[in-house]
Amino acid sequence: MRLPGTVVLRGRDFRLYWLGYLMEVSGQQMLRVGQGWLIYELSGSAIYLGLAGLAQAVPATILTFLGGALADRTDQRRLLIGIQIFQMSLLAILGTLTALGVVQVWHLLLIVAASSAGQSLENPARQALFPRLIQRQTLMDAVAINATVYPGSRFFGPALGGVLMAWVGLSTGSVIMGAAALFYLTAAGYVANSIFLYSIRVQGAVKAQTSSIFKEMATGLQFIGRNGIFALLIGMTYFSNFFGWSFHSIFPIFAKDIFHAGADGLGYMHSALGAGSLLGATLAANLAGVRWRGWLIAGGLAGEGILLVLFAHTPWFAVALVALLLAGTSQSLFNVTTQSTLQYLVPNEFRGRVMGVWGMTHTAVQPTGQLVLGVLAGLRSAPWAVTLGGSLVFGFALLITAASGRLRNLNLAKESTPEAAAARPAVHGAPSA
């Protein structure tokens, strides 16, 4: 079994893109530690931590699809470089305010919201750019290695951020300076990422758009509606993230009240889920050439639902960790296969908008699912809420598979859309994207 990225990382341009992406996401993981710690240090209130989450979610919900339309009408590489400079500037300001000892909670909330807005414009541009850096037949490998970045960085990013803050705090005698150092370090990471992006060579050019950006947004939604395979795959992803993948938000309840595993147990639960995600991405990369990938998608979704129910009902912590490992594997297999299928089928001129709608599963749908799941857990119990979500995911997977011959017979060699049919190459031996 080969690891994801063993093919696509041989290319210079994608390698630079991916290294910069890894550096950026790792910095974000460290940044969350510093921001959360500083907000609580300044306010002493859990309410402000919730407000920080709201400050992040609102701009992401509003701007992600706008970012997709923008990505389809601008030079994506230049757009990404501009966003890196914007993010670097925000963190430099925050680091300076913190180092001077004048930072206040409202500074943090404002910068969190502005940074989230920039991230919302960045994500669709990234999704639209990277297929232009690779050969089309390596798309599954590229999506798989991209999918390892978030779960992989969760292993070391937060821990590294905490250690750095503590070390600087001890060295300087000021815990506030530890947060400032973290902000400056993350800002430097954005500078490095912008240099990597400047160095890559992009194939093809973005098609010039003469209509308004809002008309382009409407055209993107019409395109998804006309091509049922896009609506189907995006709808399945929405369902997975709302009813299933939002369950990790109530892990503390399981760790403390059900398994009595404490803070260490909570860390093990997140690590098991992250390890499963890495394993699922690896499996997806090795199954890139499978002919009937609709069954992979449906099987990954159904497996996620079953394993969530198992996790919710087992009284043994060791079994729960295994269930989380396998649930992460199933969800990642579903997610990577779905994303790579969308990326393969969508024509370049619609890529940003389609992937922007897909990306809203993480910026809008999942946070909403976490809110609903938390309310259900409070009204009944955490196991009941996860069981309901897992059962709905499993039932939906069975229903959509039985009802949709398009999904059961999904084959990239045969799929087409009106806009892409003439240009789309064969699965094997395809020319450059």
C-alpha positions in Angstrom: 0.0 0.0 0.0 1.5 3.3 -1.0 1.2 6.5 1.0 -0.9 9.4 -0.5 1.3 11.9 -2.3 3.9 9.5 -3.5 3.0 10.3 -7.1 1.8 13.9 -7.1 4.5 15.3 -4.8 7.1 14.5 -7.4 5.9 17.5 -9.3 7.7 20.7 -8.2 4.7 23.1 -8.4 2.3 20.9 -6.4 5.1 20.1 -3.9 5.6 23.8 -3.2 1.8 24.4 -3.0 1.4 21.5 -0.6 4.3 22.5 1.6 3.0 26.0 1.9 -0.5 24.6 2.7 0.9 22.3 5.4 2.8 25.2 6.9 -0.3 27.4 6.9 -2.6 24.9 8.5 -0.1 23.9 11.1 0.2 27.6 12.0 -3.6 27.8 12.3 -3.7 24.9 14.7 -1.1 26.6 16.9 -2.9 29.9 16.5 -6.1 28.5 17.9 -4.3 27.5 21.1 -2.9 31.0 21.5 -6.1 32.8 20.7 -8.2 30.7 22.9 -5.8 30.9 25.8 -5.4 34.7 25.5 -9.2 35.3 25.3 -9.8 33.3 28.4 -6.7 34.9 30.2 -8.1 38.4 29.5 -11.7 37.7 30.1 -12.0 34.7 32.4 -15.3 34.0 30.7 -16.3 30.9 28.7 -18.9 33.1 26.9 -16.1 34.9 25.1 -14.7 31.6 23.9 -18.2 31.0 22.4 -18.2 34.4 20.9 -14.8 33.7 19.2 -16.4 30.7 17.6 -19.3 32.8 16.4 -16.9 35.5 15.1 -15.3 32.8 13.0 -18.4 31.1 11.8 -20.4 34.1 10.6 -18.0 35.5 8.0 -17.3 31.9 6.8 -20.9 31.2 6.3 -21.5 34.4 4.4 -18.4 34.6 2.2 -17.4 31.1 1.2 -19.7 30.9 -1.9 -18.7 34.5 -2.8 -15.1 33.3 -2.6 -15.9 30.5 -5.0 -17.3 33.0 -7.6 -14.2 35.2 -7.1 -11.9 32.3 -7.6 -13.5 31.6 -11.0 -12.9 35.1 -12.3 -9.5 36.1 -11.0 -5.9 34.8 -11.0 -6.1 32.3 -8.2 -2.4 32.4 -7.4 -2.4 36.2 -7.0 -5.6 36.0 -5.0 -4.0 33.5 -2.6 -0.8 35.6 -2.3 -2.9 38.6 -1.4 -4.8 36.7 1.2 -1.5 35.5 2.8 -0.3 39.1 3.1 -3.6 40.1 4.6 -3.4 37.3 7.2 0.2 38.1 8.0 -0.7 41.7 8.6 -3.5 40.8 11.0 -1.3 38.5 13.0 1.6 41.0 13.1 -0.8 43.6 14.5 -2.2 41.1 17.0 1.4 40.1 18.0 2.4 43.8 18.5 -0.7 44.6 20.5 0.0 41.6 22.7 3.7 42.3 23.1 2.9 45.9 24.1 0.4 44.6 26.7 -2.5 46.7 25.3 -4.4 43.8 23.7 -8.1 43.5 24.6 -10.7 40.9 24.0 -12.4 42.9 21.3 -9.1 43.1 19.4 -9.0 39.4 19.3 -12.6 38.9 18.3 -12.3 41.5 15.5 -9.1 39.8 14.2 -10.6 36.4 14.4 -13.6 37.6 12.3 -11.3 39.3 9.7 -9.1 36.2 9.5 -12.1 34.0 9.0 -13.3 36.2 6.2 -9.9 35.9 4.5 -9.9 32.1 5.0 -13.4 32.0 3.4 -12.1 33.6 0.3 -8.9 31.5 0.3 -10.4 28.0 0.5 -12.3 28.0 -2.8 -9.3 29.5 -4.6 -7.1 26.7 -3.2 -9.6 24.1 -4.4 -9.6 25.8 -7.9 -5.9 26.2 -8.1 -4.3 22.8 -7.3 -5.9 20.8 -10.1 -4.1 23.2 -12.5 -0.7 22.1 -11.0 -1.0 18.4 -11.7 -1.8 15.7 -14.2 -5.5 14.8 -14.2 -4.9 11.1 -13.6 -3.1 12.0 -10.3 -6.1 14.0 -8.9 -7.2 11.3 -6.4 -3.6 11.2 -5.0 -3.6 15.0 -4.8 -6.9 15.2 -3.0 -5.8 12.4 -0.6 -2.5 14.1 0.4 -4.4 17.4 0.9 -6.9 15.6 3.1 -4.0 14.5 5.4 -3.0 18.1 6.2 -5.7 18.9 8.8 -5.8 15.5 10.7 -2.0 15.3 10.5 -1.4 18.8 11.8 -3.8 18.2 14.7 -1.2 15.7 16.1 1.6 18.2 16.5 0.2 21.8 15.9 -1.7 22.4 19.2 1.0 20.7 21.3 3.8 22.6 19.6 1.9 25.9 20.1 1.4 25.1 23.8 5.0 24.2 24.3 6.2 27.3 22.5 3.9 29.6 24.6 5.1 28.0 27.9 8.8 28.2 26.9 8.7 31.8 25.9 6.6 32.6 28.9 9.2 31.1 31.3 12.1 32.7 29.4 10.6 36.2 29.5 8.7 36.0 32.8 5.5 37.0 31.0 2.9 34.5 29.8 1.5 37.2 27.5 4.8 37.2 25.6 4.3 33.5 24.9 1.1 34.3 22.9 2.8 37.2 21.1 5.6 34.9 20.0 3.1 32.4 18.7 1.3 35.2 16.7 4.6 36.4 15.2 5.7 32.8 14.3 2.4 32.2 12.5 2.7 35.5 10.6 6.1 34.4 9.4 4.5 31.1 8.1 2.1 33.1 6.0 5.1 35.0 4.5 6.8 31.7 3.6 3.6 30.4 2.1 3.3 33.5 -0.1 6.8 32.9 -1.4 6.0 29.3 -2.2 2.9 30.4 -4.1 4.8 33.1 -6.0 7.3 30.4 -7.1 4.8 28.0 -8.6 3.9 27.8 -12.3 0.2 27.5 -13.1 -1.1 25.7 -16.3 -3.8 27.5 -18.3 -5.5 30.8 -17.7 -8.6 31.9 -15.9 -11.5 32.6 -18.3 -12.4 36.3 -18.3 -15.8 37.1 -16.9 -17.8 40.1 -18.1 -20.9 39.6 -15.9 -21.3 40.7 -12.3 -20.0 38.5 -9.5 -23.5 38.0 -8.2 -24.7 36.8 -11.6 -21.8 34.4 -11.6 -22.8 33.0 -8.2 -26.3 32.4 -9.5 -24.9 30.7 -12.6 -22.8 28.4 -10.4 -25.9 27.3 -8.5 -27.8 26.7 -11.8 -24.9 24.6 -13.0 -25.0 22.4 -9.9 -28.8 22.1 -10.3 -28.6 21.1 -13.9 -26.0 18.4 -13.3 -27.5 16.0 -10.8 -24.2 14.3 -10.0 -22.9 17.5 -8.4 -26.1 18.1 -6.4 -26.1 14.4 -5.3 -22.5 14.3 -4.0 -22.7 17.7 -2.3 -26.0 16.8 -0.7 -24.4 13.6 0.7 -21.5 15.6 2.1 -23.9 18.0 3.7 -25.8 15.2 5.3 -22.6 13.5 6.6 -21.3 16.7 8.1 -24.6 17.8 9.7 -25.7 14.6 11.3 -22.5 12.6 11.5 -19.2 14.4 11.6 -20.4 17.1 14.0 -20.3 14.5 16.8 -16.7 15.3 17.8 -17.9 18.6 19.4 -19.4 16.7 22.3 -16.3 14.5 22.9 -15.7 16.1 26.3 -19.0 14.7 27.6 -18.0 11.2 26.6 -14.5 11.6 28.0 -15.6 13.0 31.4 -19.0 11.6 32.2 -19.3 8.3 30.2 -15.8 6.8 30.0 -14.3 8.7 32.9 -11.1 9.0 30.9 -10.2 12.6 31.8 -8.3 15.1 29.7 -5.8 12.4 28.6 -8.7 10.3 27.3 -10.1 13.2 25.4 -6.8 13.6 23.7 -6.7 9.9 22.8 -10.2 10.2 21.3 -9.2 13.0 19.0 -6.0 11.2 18.1 -7.9 8.0 17.2 -10.2 10.0 15.0 -7.3 11.8 13.3 -5.4 8.5 12.8 -8.4 7.1 11.1 -8.7 10.1 8.8 -5.1 9.6 7.7 -5.7 5.9 7.1 -8.8 6.7 5.1 -7.0 9.1 2.9 -4.3 6.5 2.3 -6.9 3.9 1.3 -8.6 6.4 -1.0 -5.2 7.2 -2.7 -4.7 3.4 -3.3 -8.2 3.0 -4.6 -7.9 5.9 -7.1 -8.3 3.5 -10.1 -11.4 1.7 -8.8 -14.1 1.6 -11.5 -17.3 1.8 -9.6 -16.5 4.5 -7.1 -20.1 5.1 -6.2 -20.0 2.1 -4.0 -16.9 3.5 -2.3 -18.8 6.7 -1.6 -21.9 5.0 -0.3 -19.9 2.4 1.7 -17.9 5.1 3.4 -21.0 7.0 4.3 -22.8 3.9 5.6 -19.7 2.7 7.5 -19.5 6.1 9.2 -23.1 5.9 10.4 -22.7 2.3 11.8 -19.5 3.1 13.6 -20.9 6.2 15.3 -23.7 4.1 16.7 -21.1 1.6 18.0 -19.1 4.4 19.6 -22.2 5.8 21.3 -23.2 2.5 22.8 -20.0 0.7 23.8 -19.2 0.8 27.6 -15.5 0.1 27.0 -13.1 2.9 26.3 -10.8 0.7 24.2 -13.6 -0.3 21.9 -14.7 3.3 21.6 -11.2 4.2 20.4 -11.3 1.5 17.8 -14.7 2.6 16.7 -13.4 6.2 16.4 -10.4 5.0 14.4 -12.7 3.1 11.9 -15.2 5.9 11.8 -12.4 8.3 10.8 -11.3 5.9 8.2 -14.8 5.5 6.7 -15.5 9.2 6.7 -12.2 10.1 5.1 -12.7 7.5 2.5 -16.1 9.0 1.7 -14.8 12.5 1.8 -11.7 12.1 -0.3 -13.5 10.0 -2.9 -16.4 12.4 -3.1 -14.1 15.5 -3.4 -11.8 13.9 -6.0 -14.9 12.9 -8.1 -16.2 16.5 -8.0 -12.8 17.9 -8.9 -12.5 15.5 -11.8 -15.8 16.2 -13.3 -16.2 19.9 -12.8 -14.9 22.1 -15.7 -12.3 24.7 -14.8 -14.6 27.7 -15.3 -17.0 26.5 -12.6 -14.5 24.9 -10.2 -14.3 27.6 -7.6 -18.1 28.0 -7.3 -18.8 24.2 -7.2 -16.0 23.6 -4.6 -17.1 26.7 -2.7 -20.6 25.2 -2.2 -18.9 21.9 -1.3 -16.6 23.8 1.2 -19.6 25.3 3.0 -20.1 21.8 4.5 -17.2 22.7 6.8 -17.8 26.4 7.3 -21.6 26.4 7.8 -23.1 23.0 7.8 -20.9 21.3 10.4 -21.0 24.2 12.9 -24.8 24.2 12.7 -24.8 20.4 13.2 -22.6 20.8 16.2 -25.1 23.3 17.7 -28.1 20.9 17.0 -26.2 17.9 18.4 -25.2 19.8 21.5 -28.8 20.8 22.1 -30.0 17.2 21.7 -27.3 16.0 24.0 -28.4 18.5 26.6 -32.1 17.6 26.3 -31.6 13.8 26.3 -28.0 12.4 26.4 -24.8 12.5 24.4 -25.1 8.8 23.4 -28.7 9.3 22.3 -27.7 12.3 20.2 -24.8 10.5 18.5 -27.0 7.4 18.0 -29.7 9.5 16.2 -27.1 11.1 14.0 -25.3 7.9 13.1 -28.6 6.1 12.4 -29.7 8.9 10.1 -26.4 8.9 8.2 -26.6 5.1 7.8 -30.3 5.2 6.7 -29.6 8.0 4.3 -26.7 6.1 2.7 -28.9 3.0 2.2 -31.8 5.1 0.8 -29.7 7.2 -1.6 -27.9 4.1 -2.8 -31.1 2.2 -3.5 -32.8 5.2 -5.1 -30.0 6.5 -7.3 -28.7 4.3 -10.1 -26.5 7.3 -11.0 -24.6 6.7 -7.7 -24.5 2.9 -8.0 -23.1 3.1 -11.5 -20.8 6.2 -10.9 -17.8 5.7 -13.2 -15.5 8.5 -14.1 -14.8 7.0 -17.5 -18.5 7.4 -18.4 -19.6 10.5 -16.5 -20.0 13.8 -18.2 -21.6 17.2 -17.8 -22.8 19.3 -20.8 -20.0 21.9 -20.2 -17.2 19.3 -19.6 -18.1 16.4 -21.9 -16.0 17.6 -24.8 -12.9 18.5 -22.8 -12.8 15.7 -20.2 -10.1 13.1 -20.9 -10.2 9.4 -20.1 -9.4 8.3 -16.6 -6.2 6.6 -17.5 -3.4 8.3 -19.4 -5.1 11.6 -19.3 -3.4 14.8 -20.4 -2.7 17.7 -18.1 -5.7 19.4 -16.4 
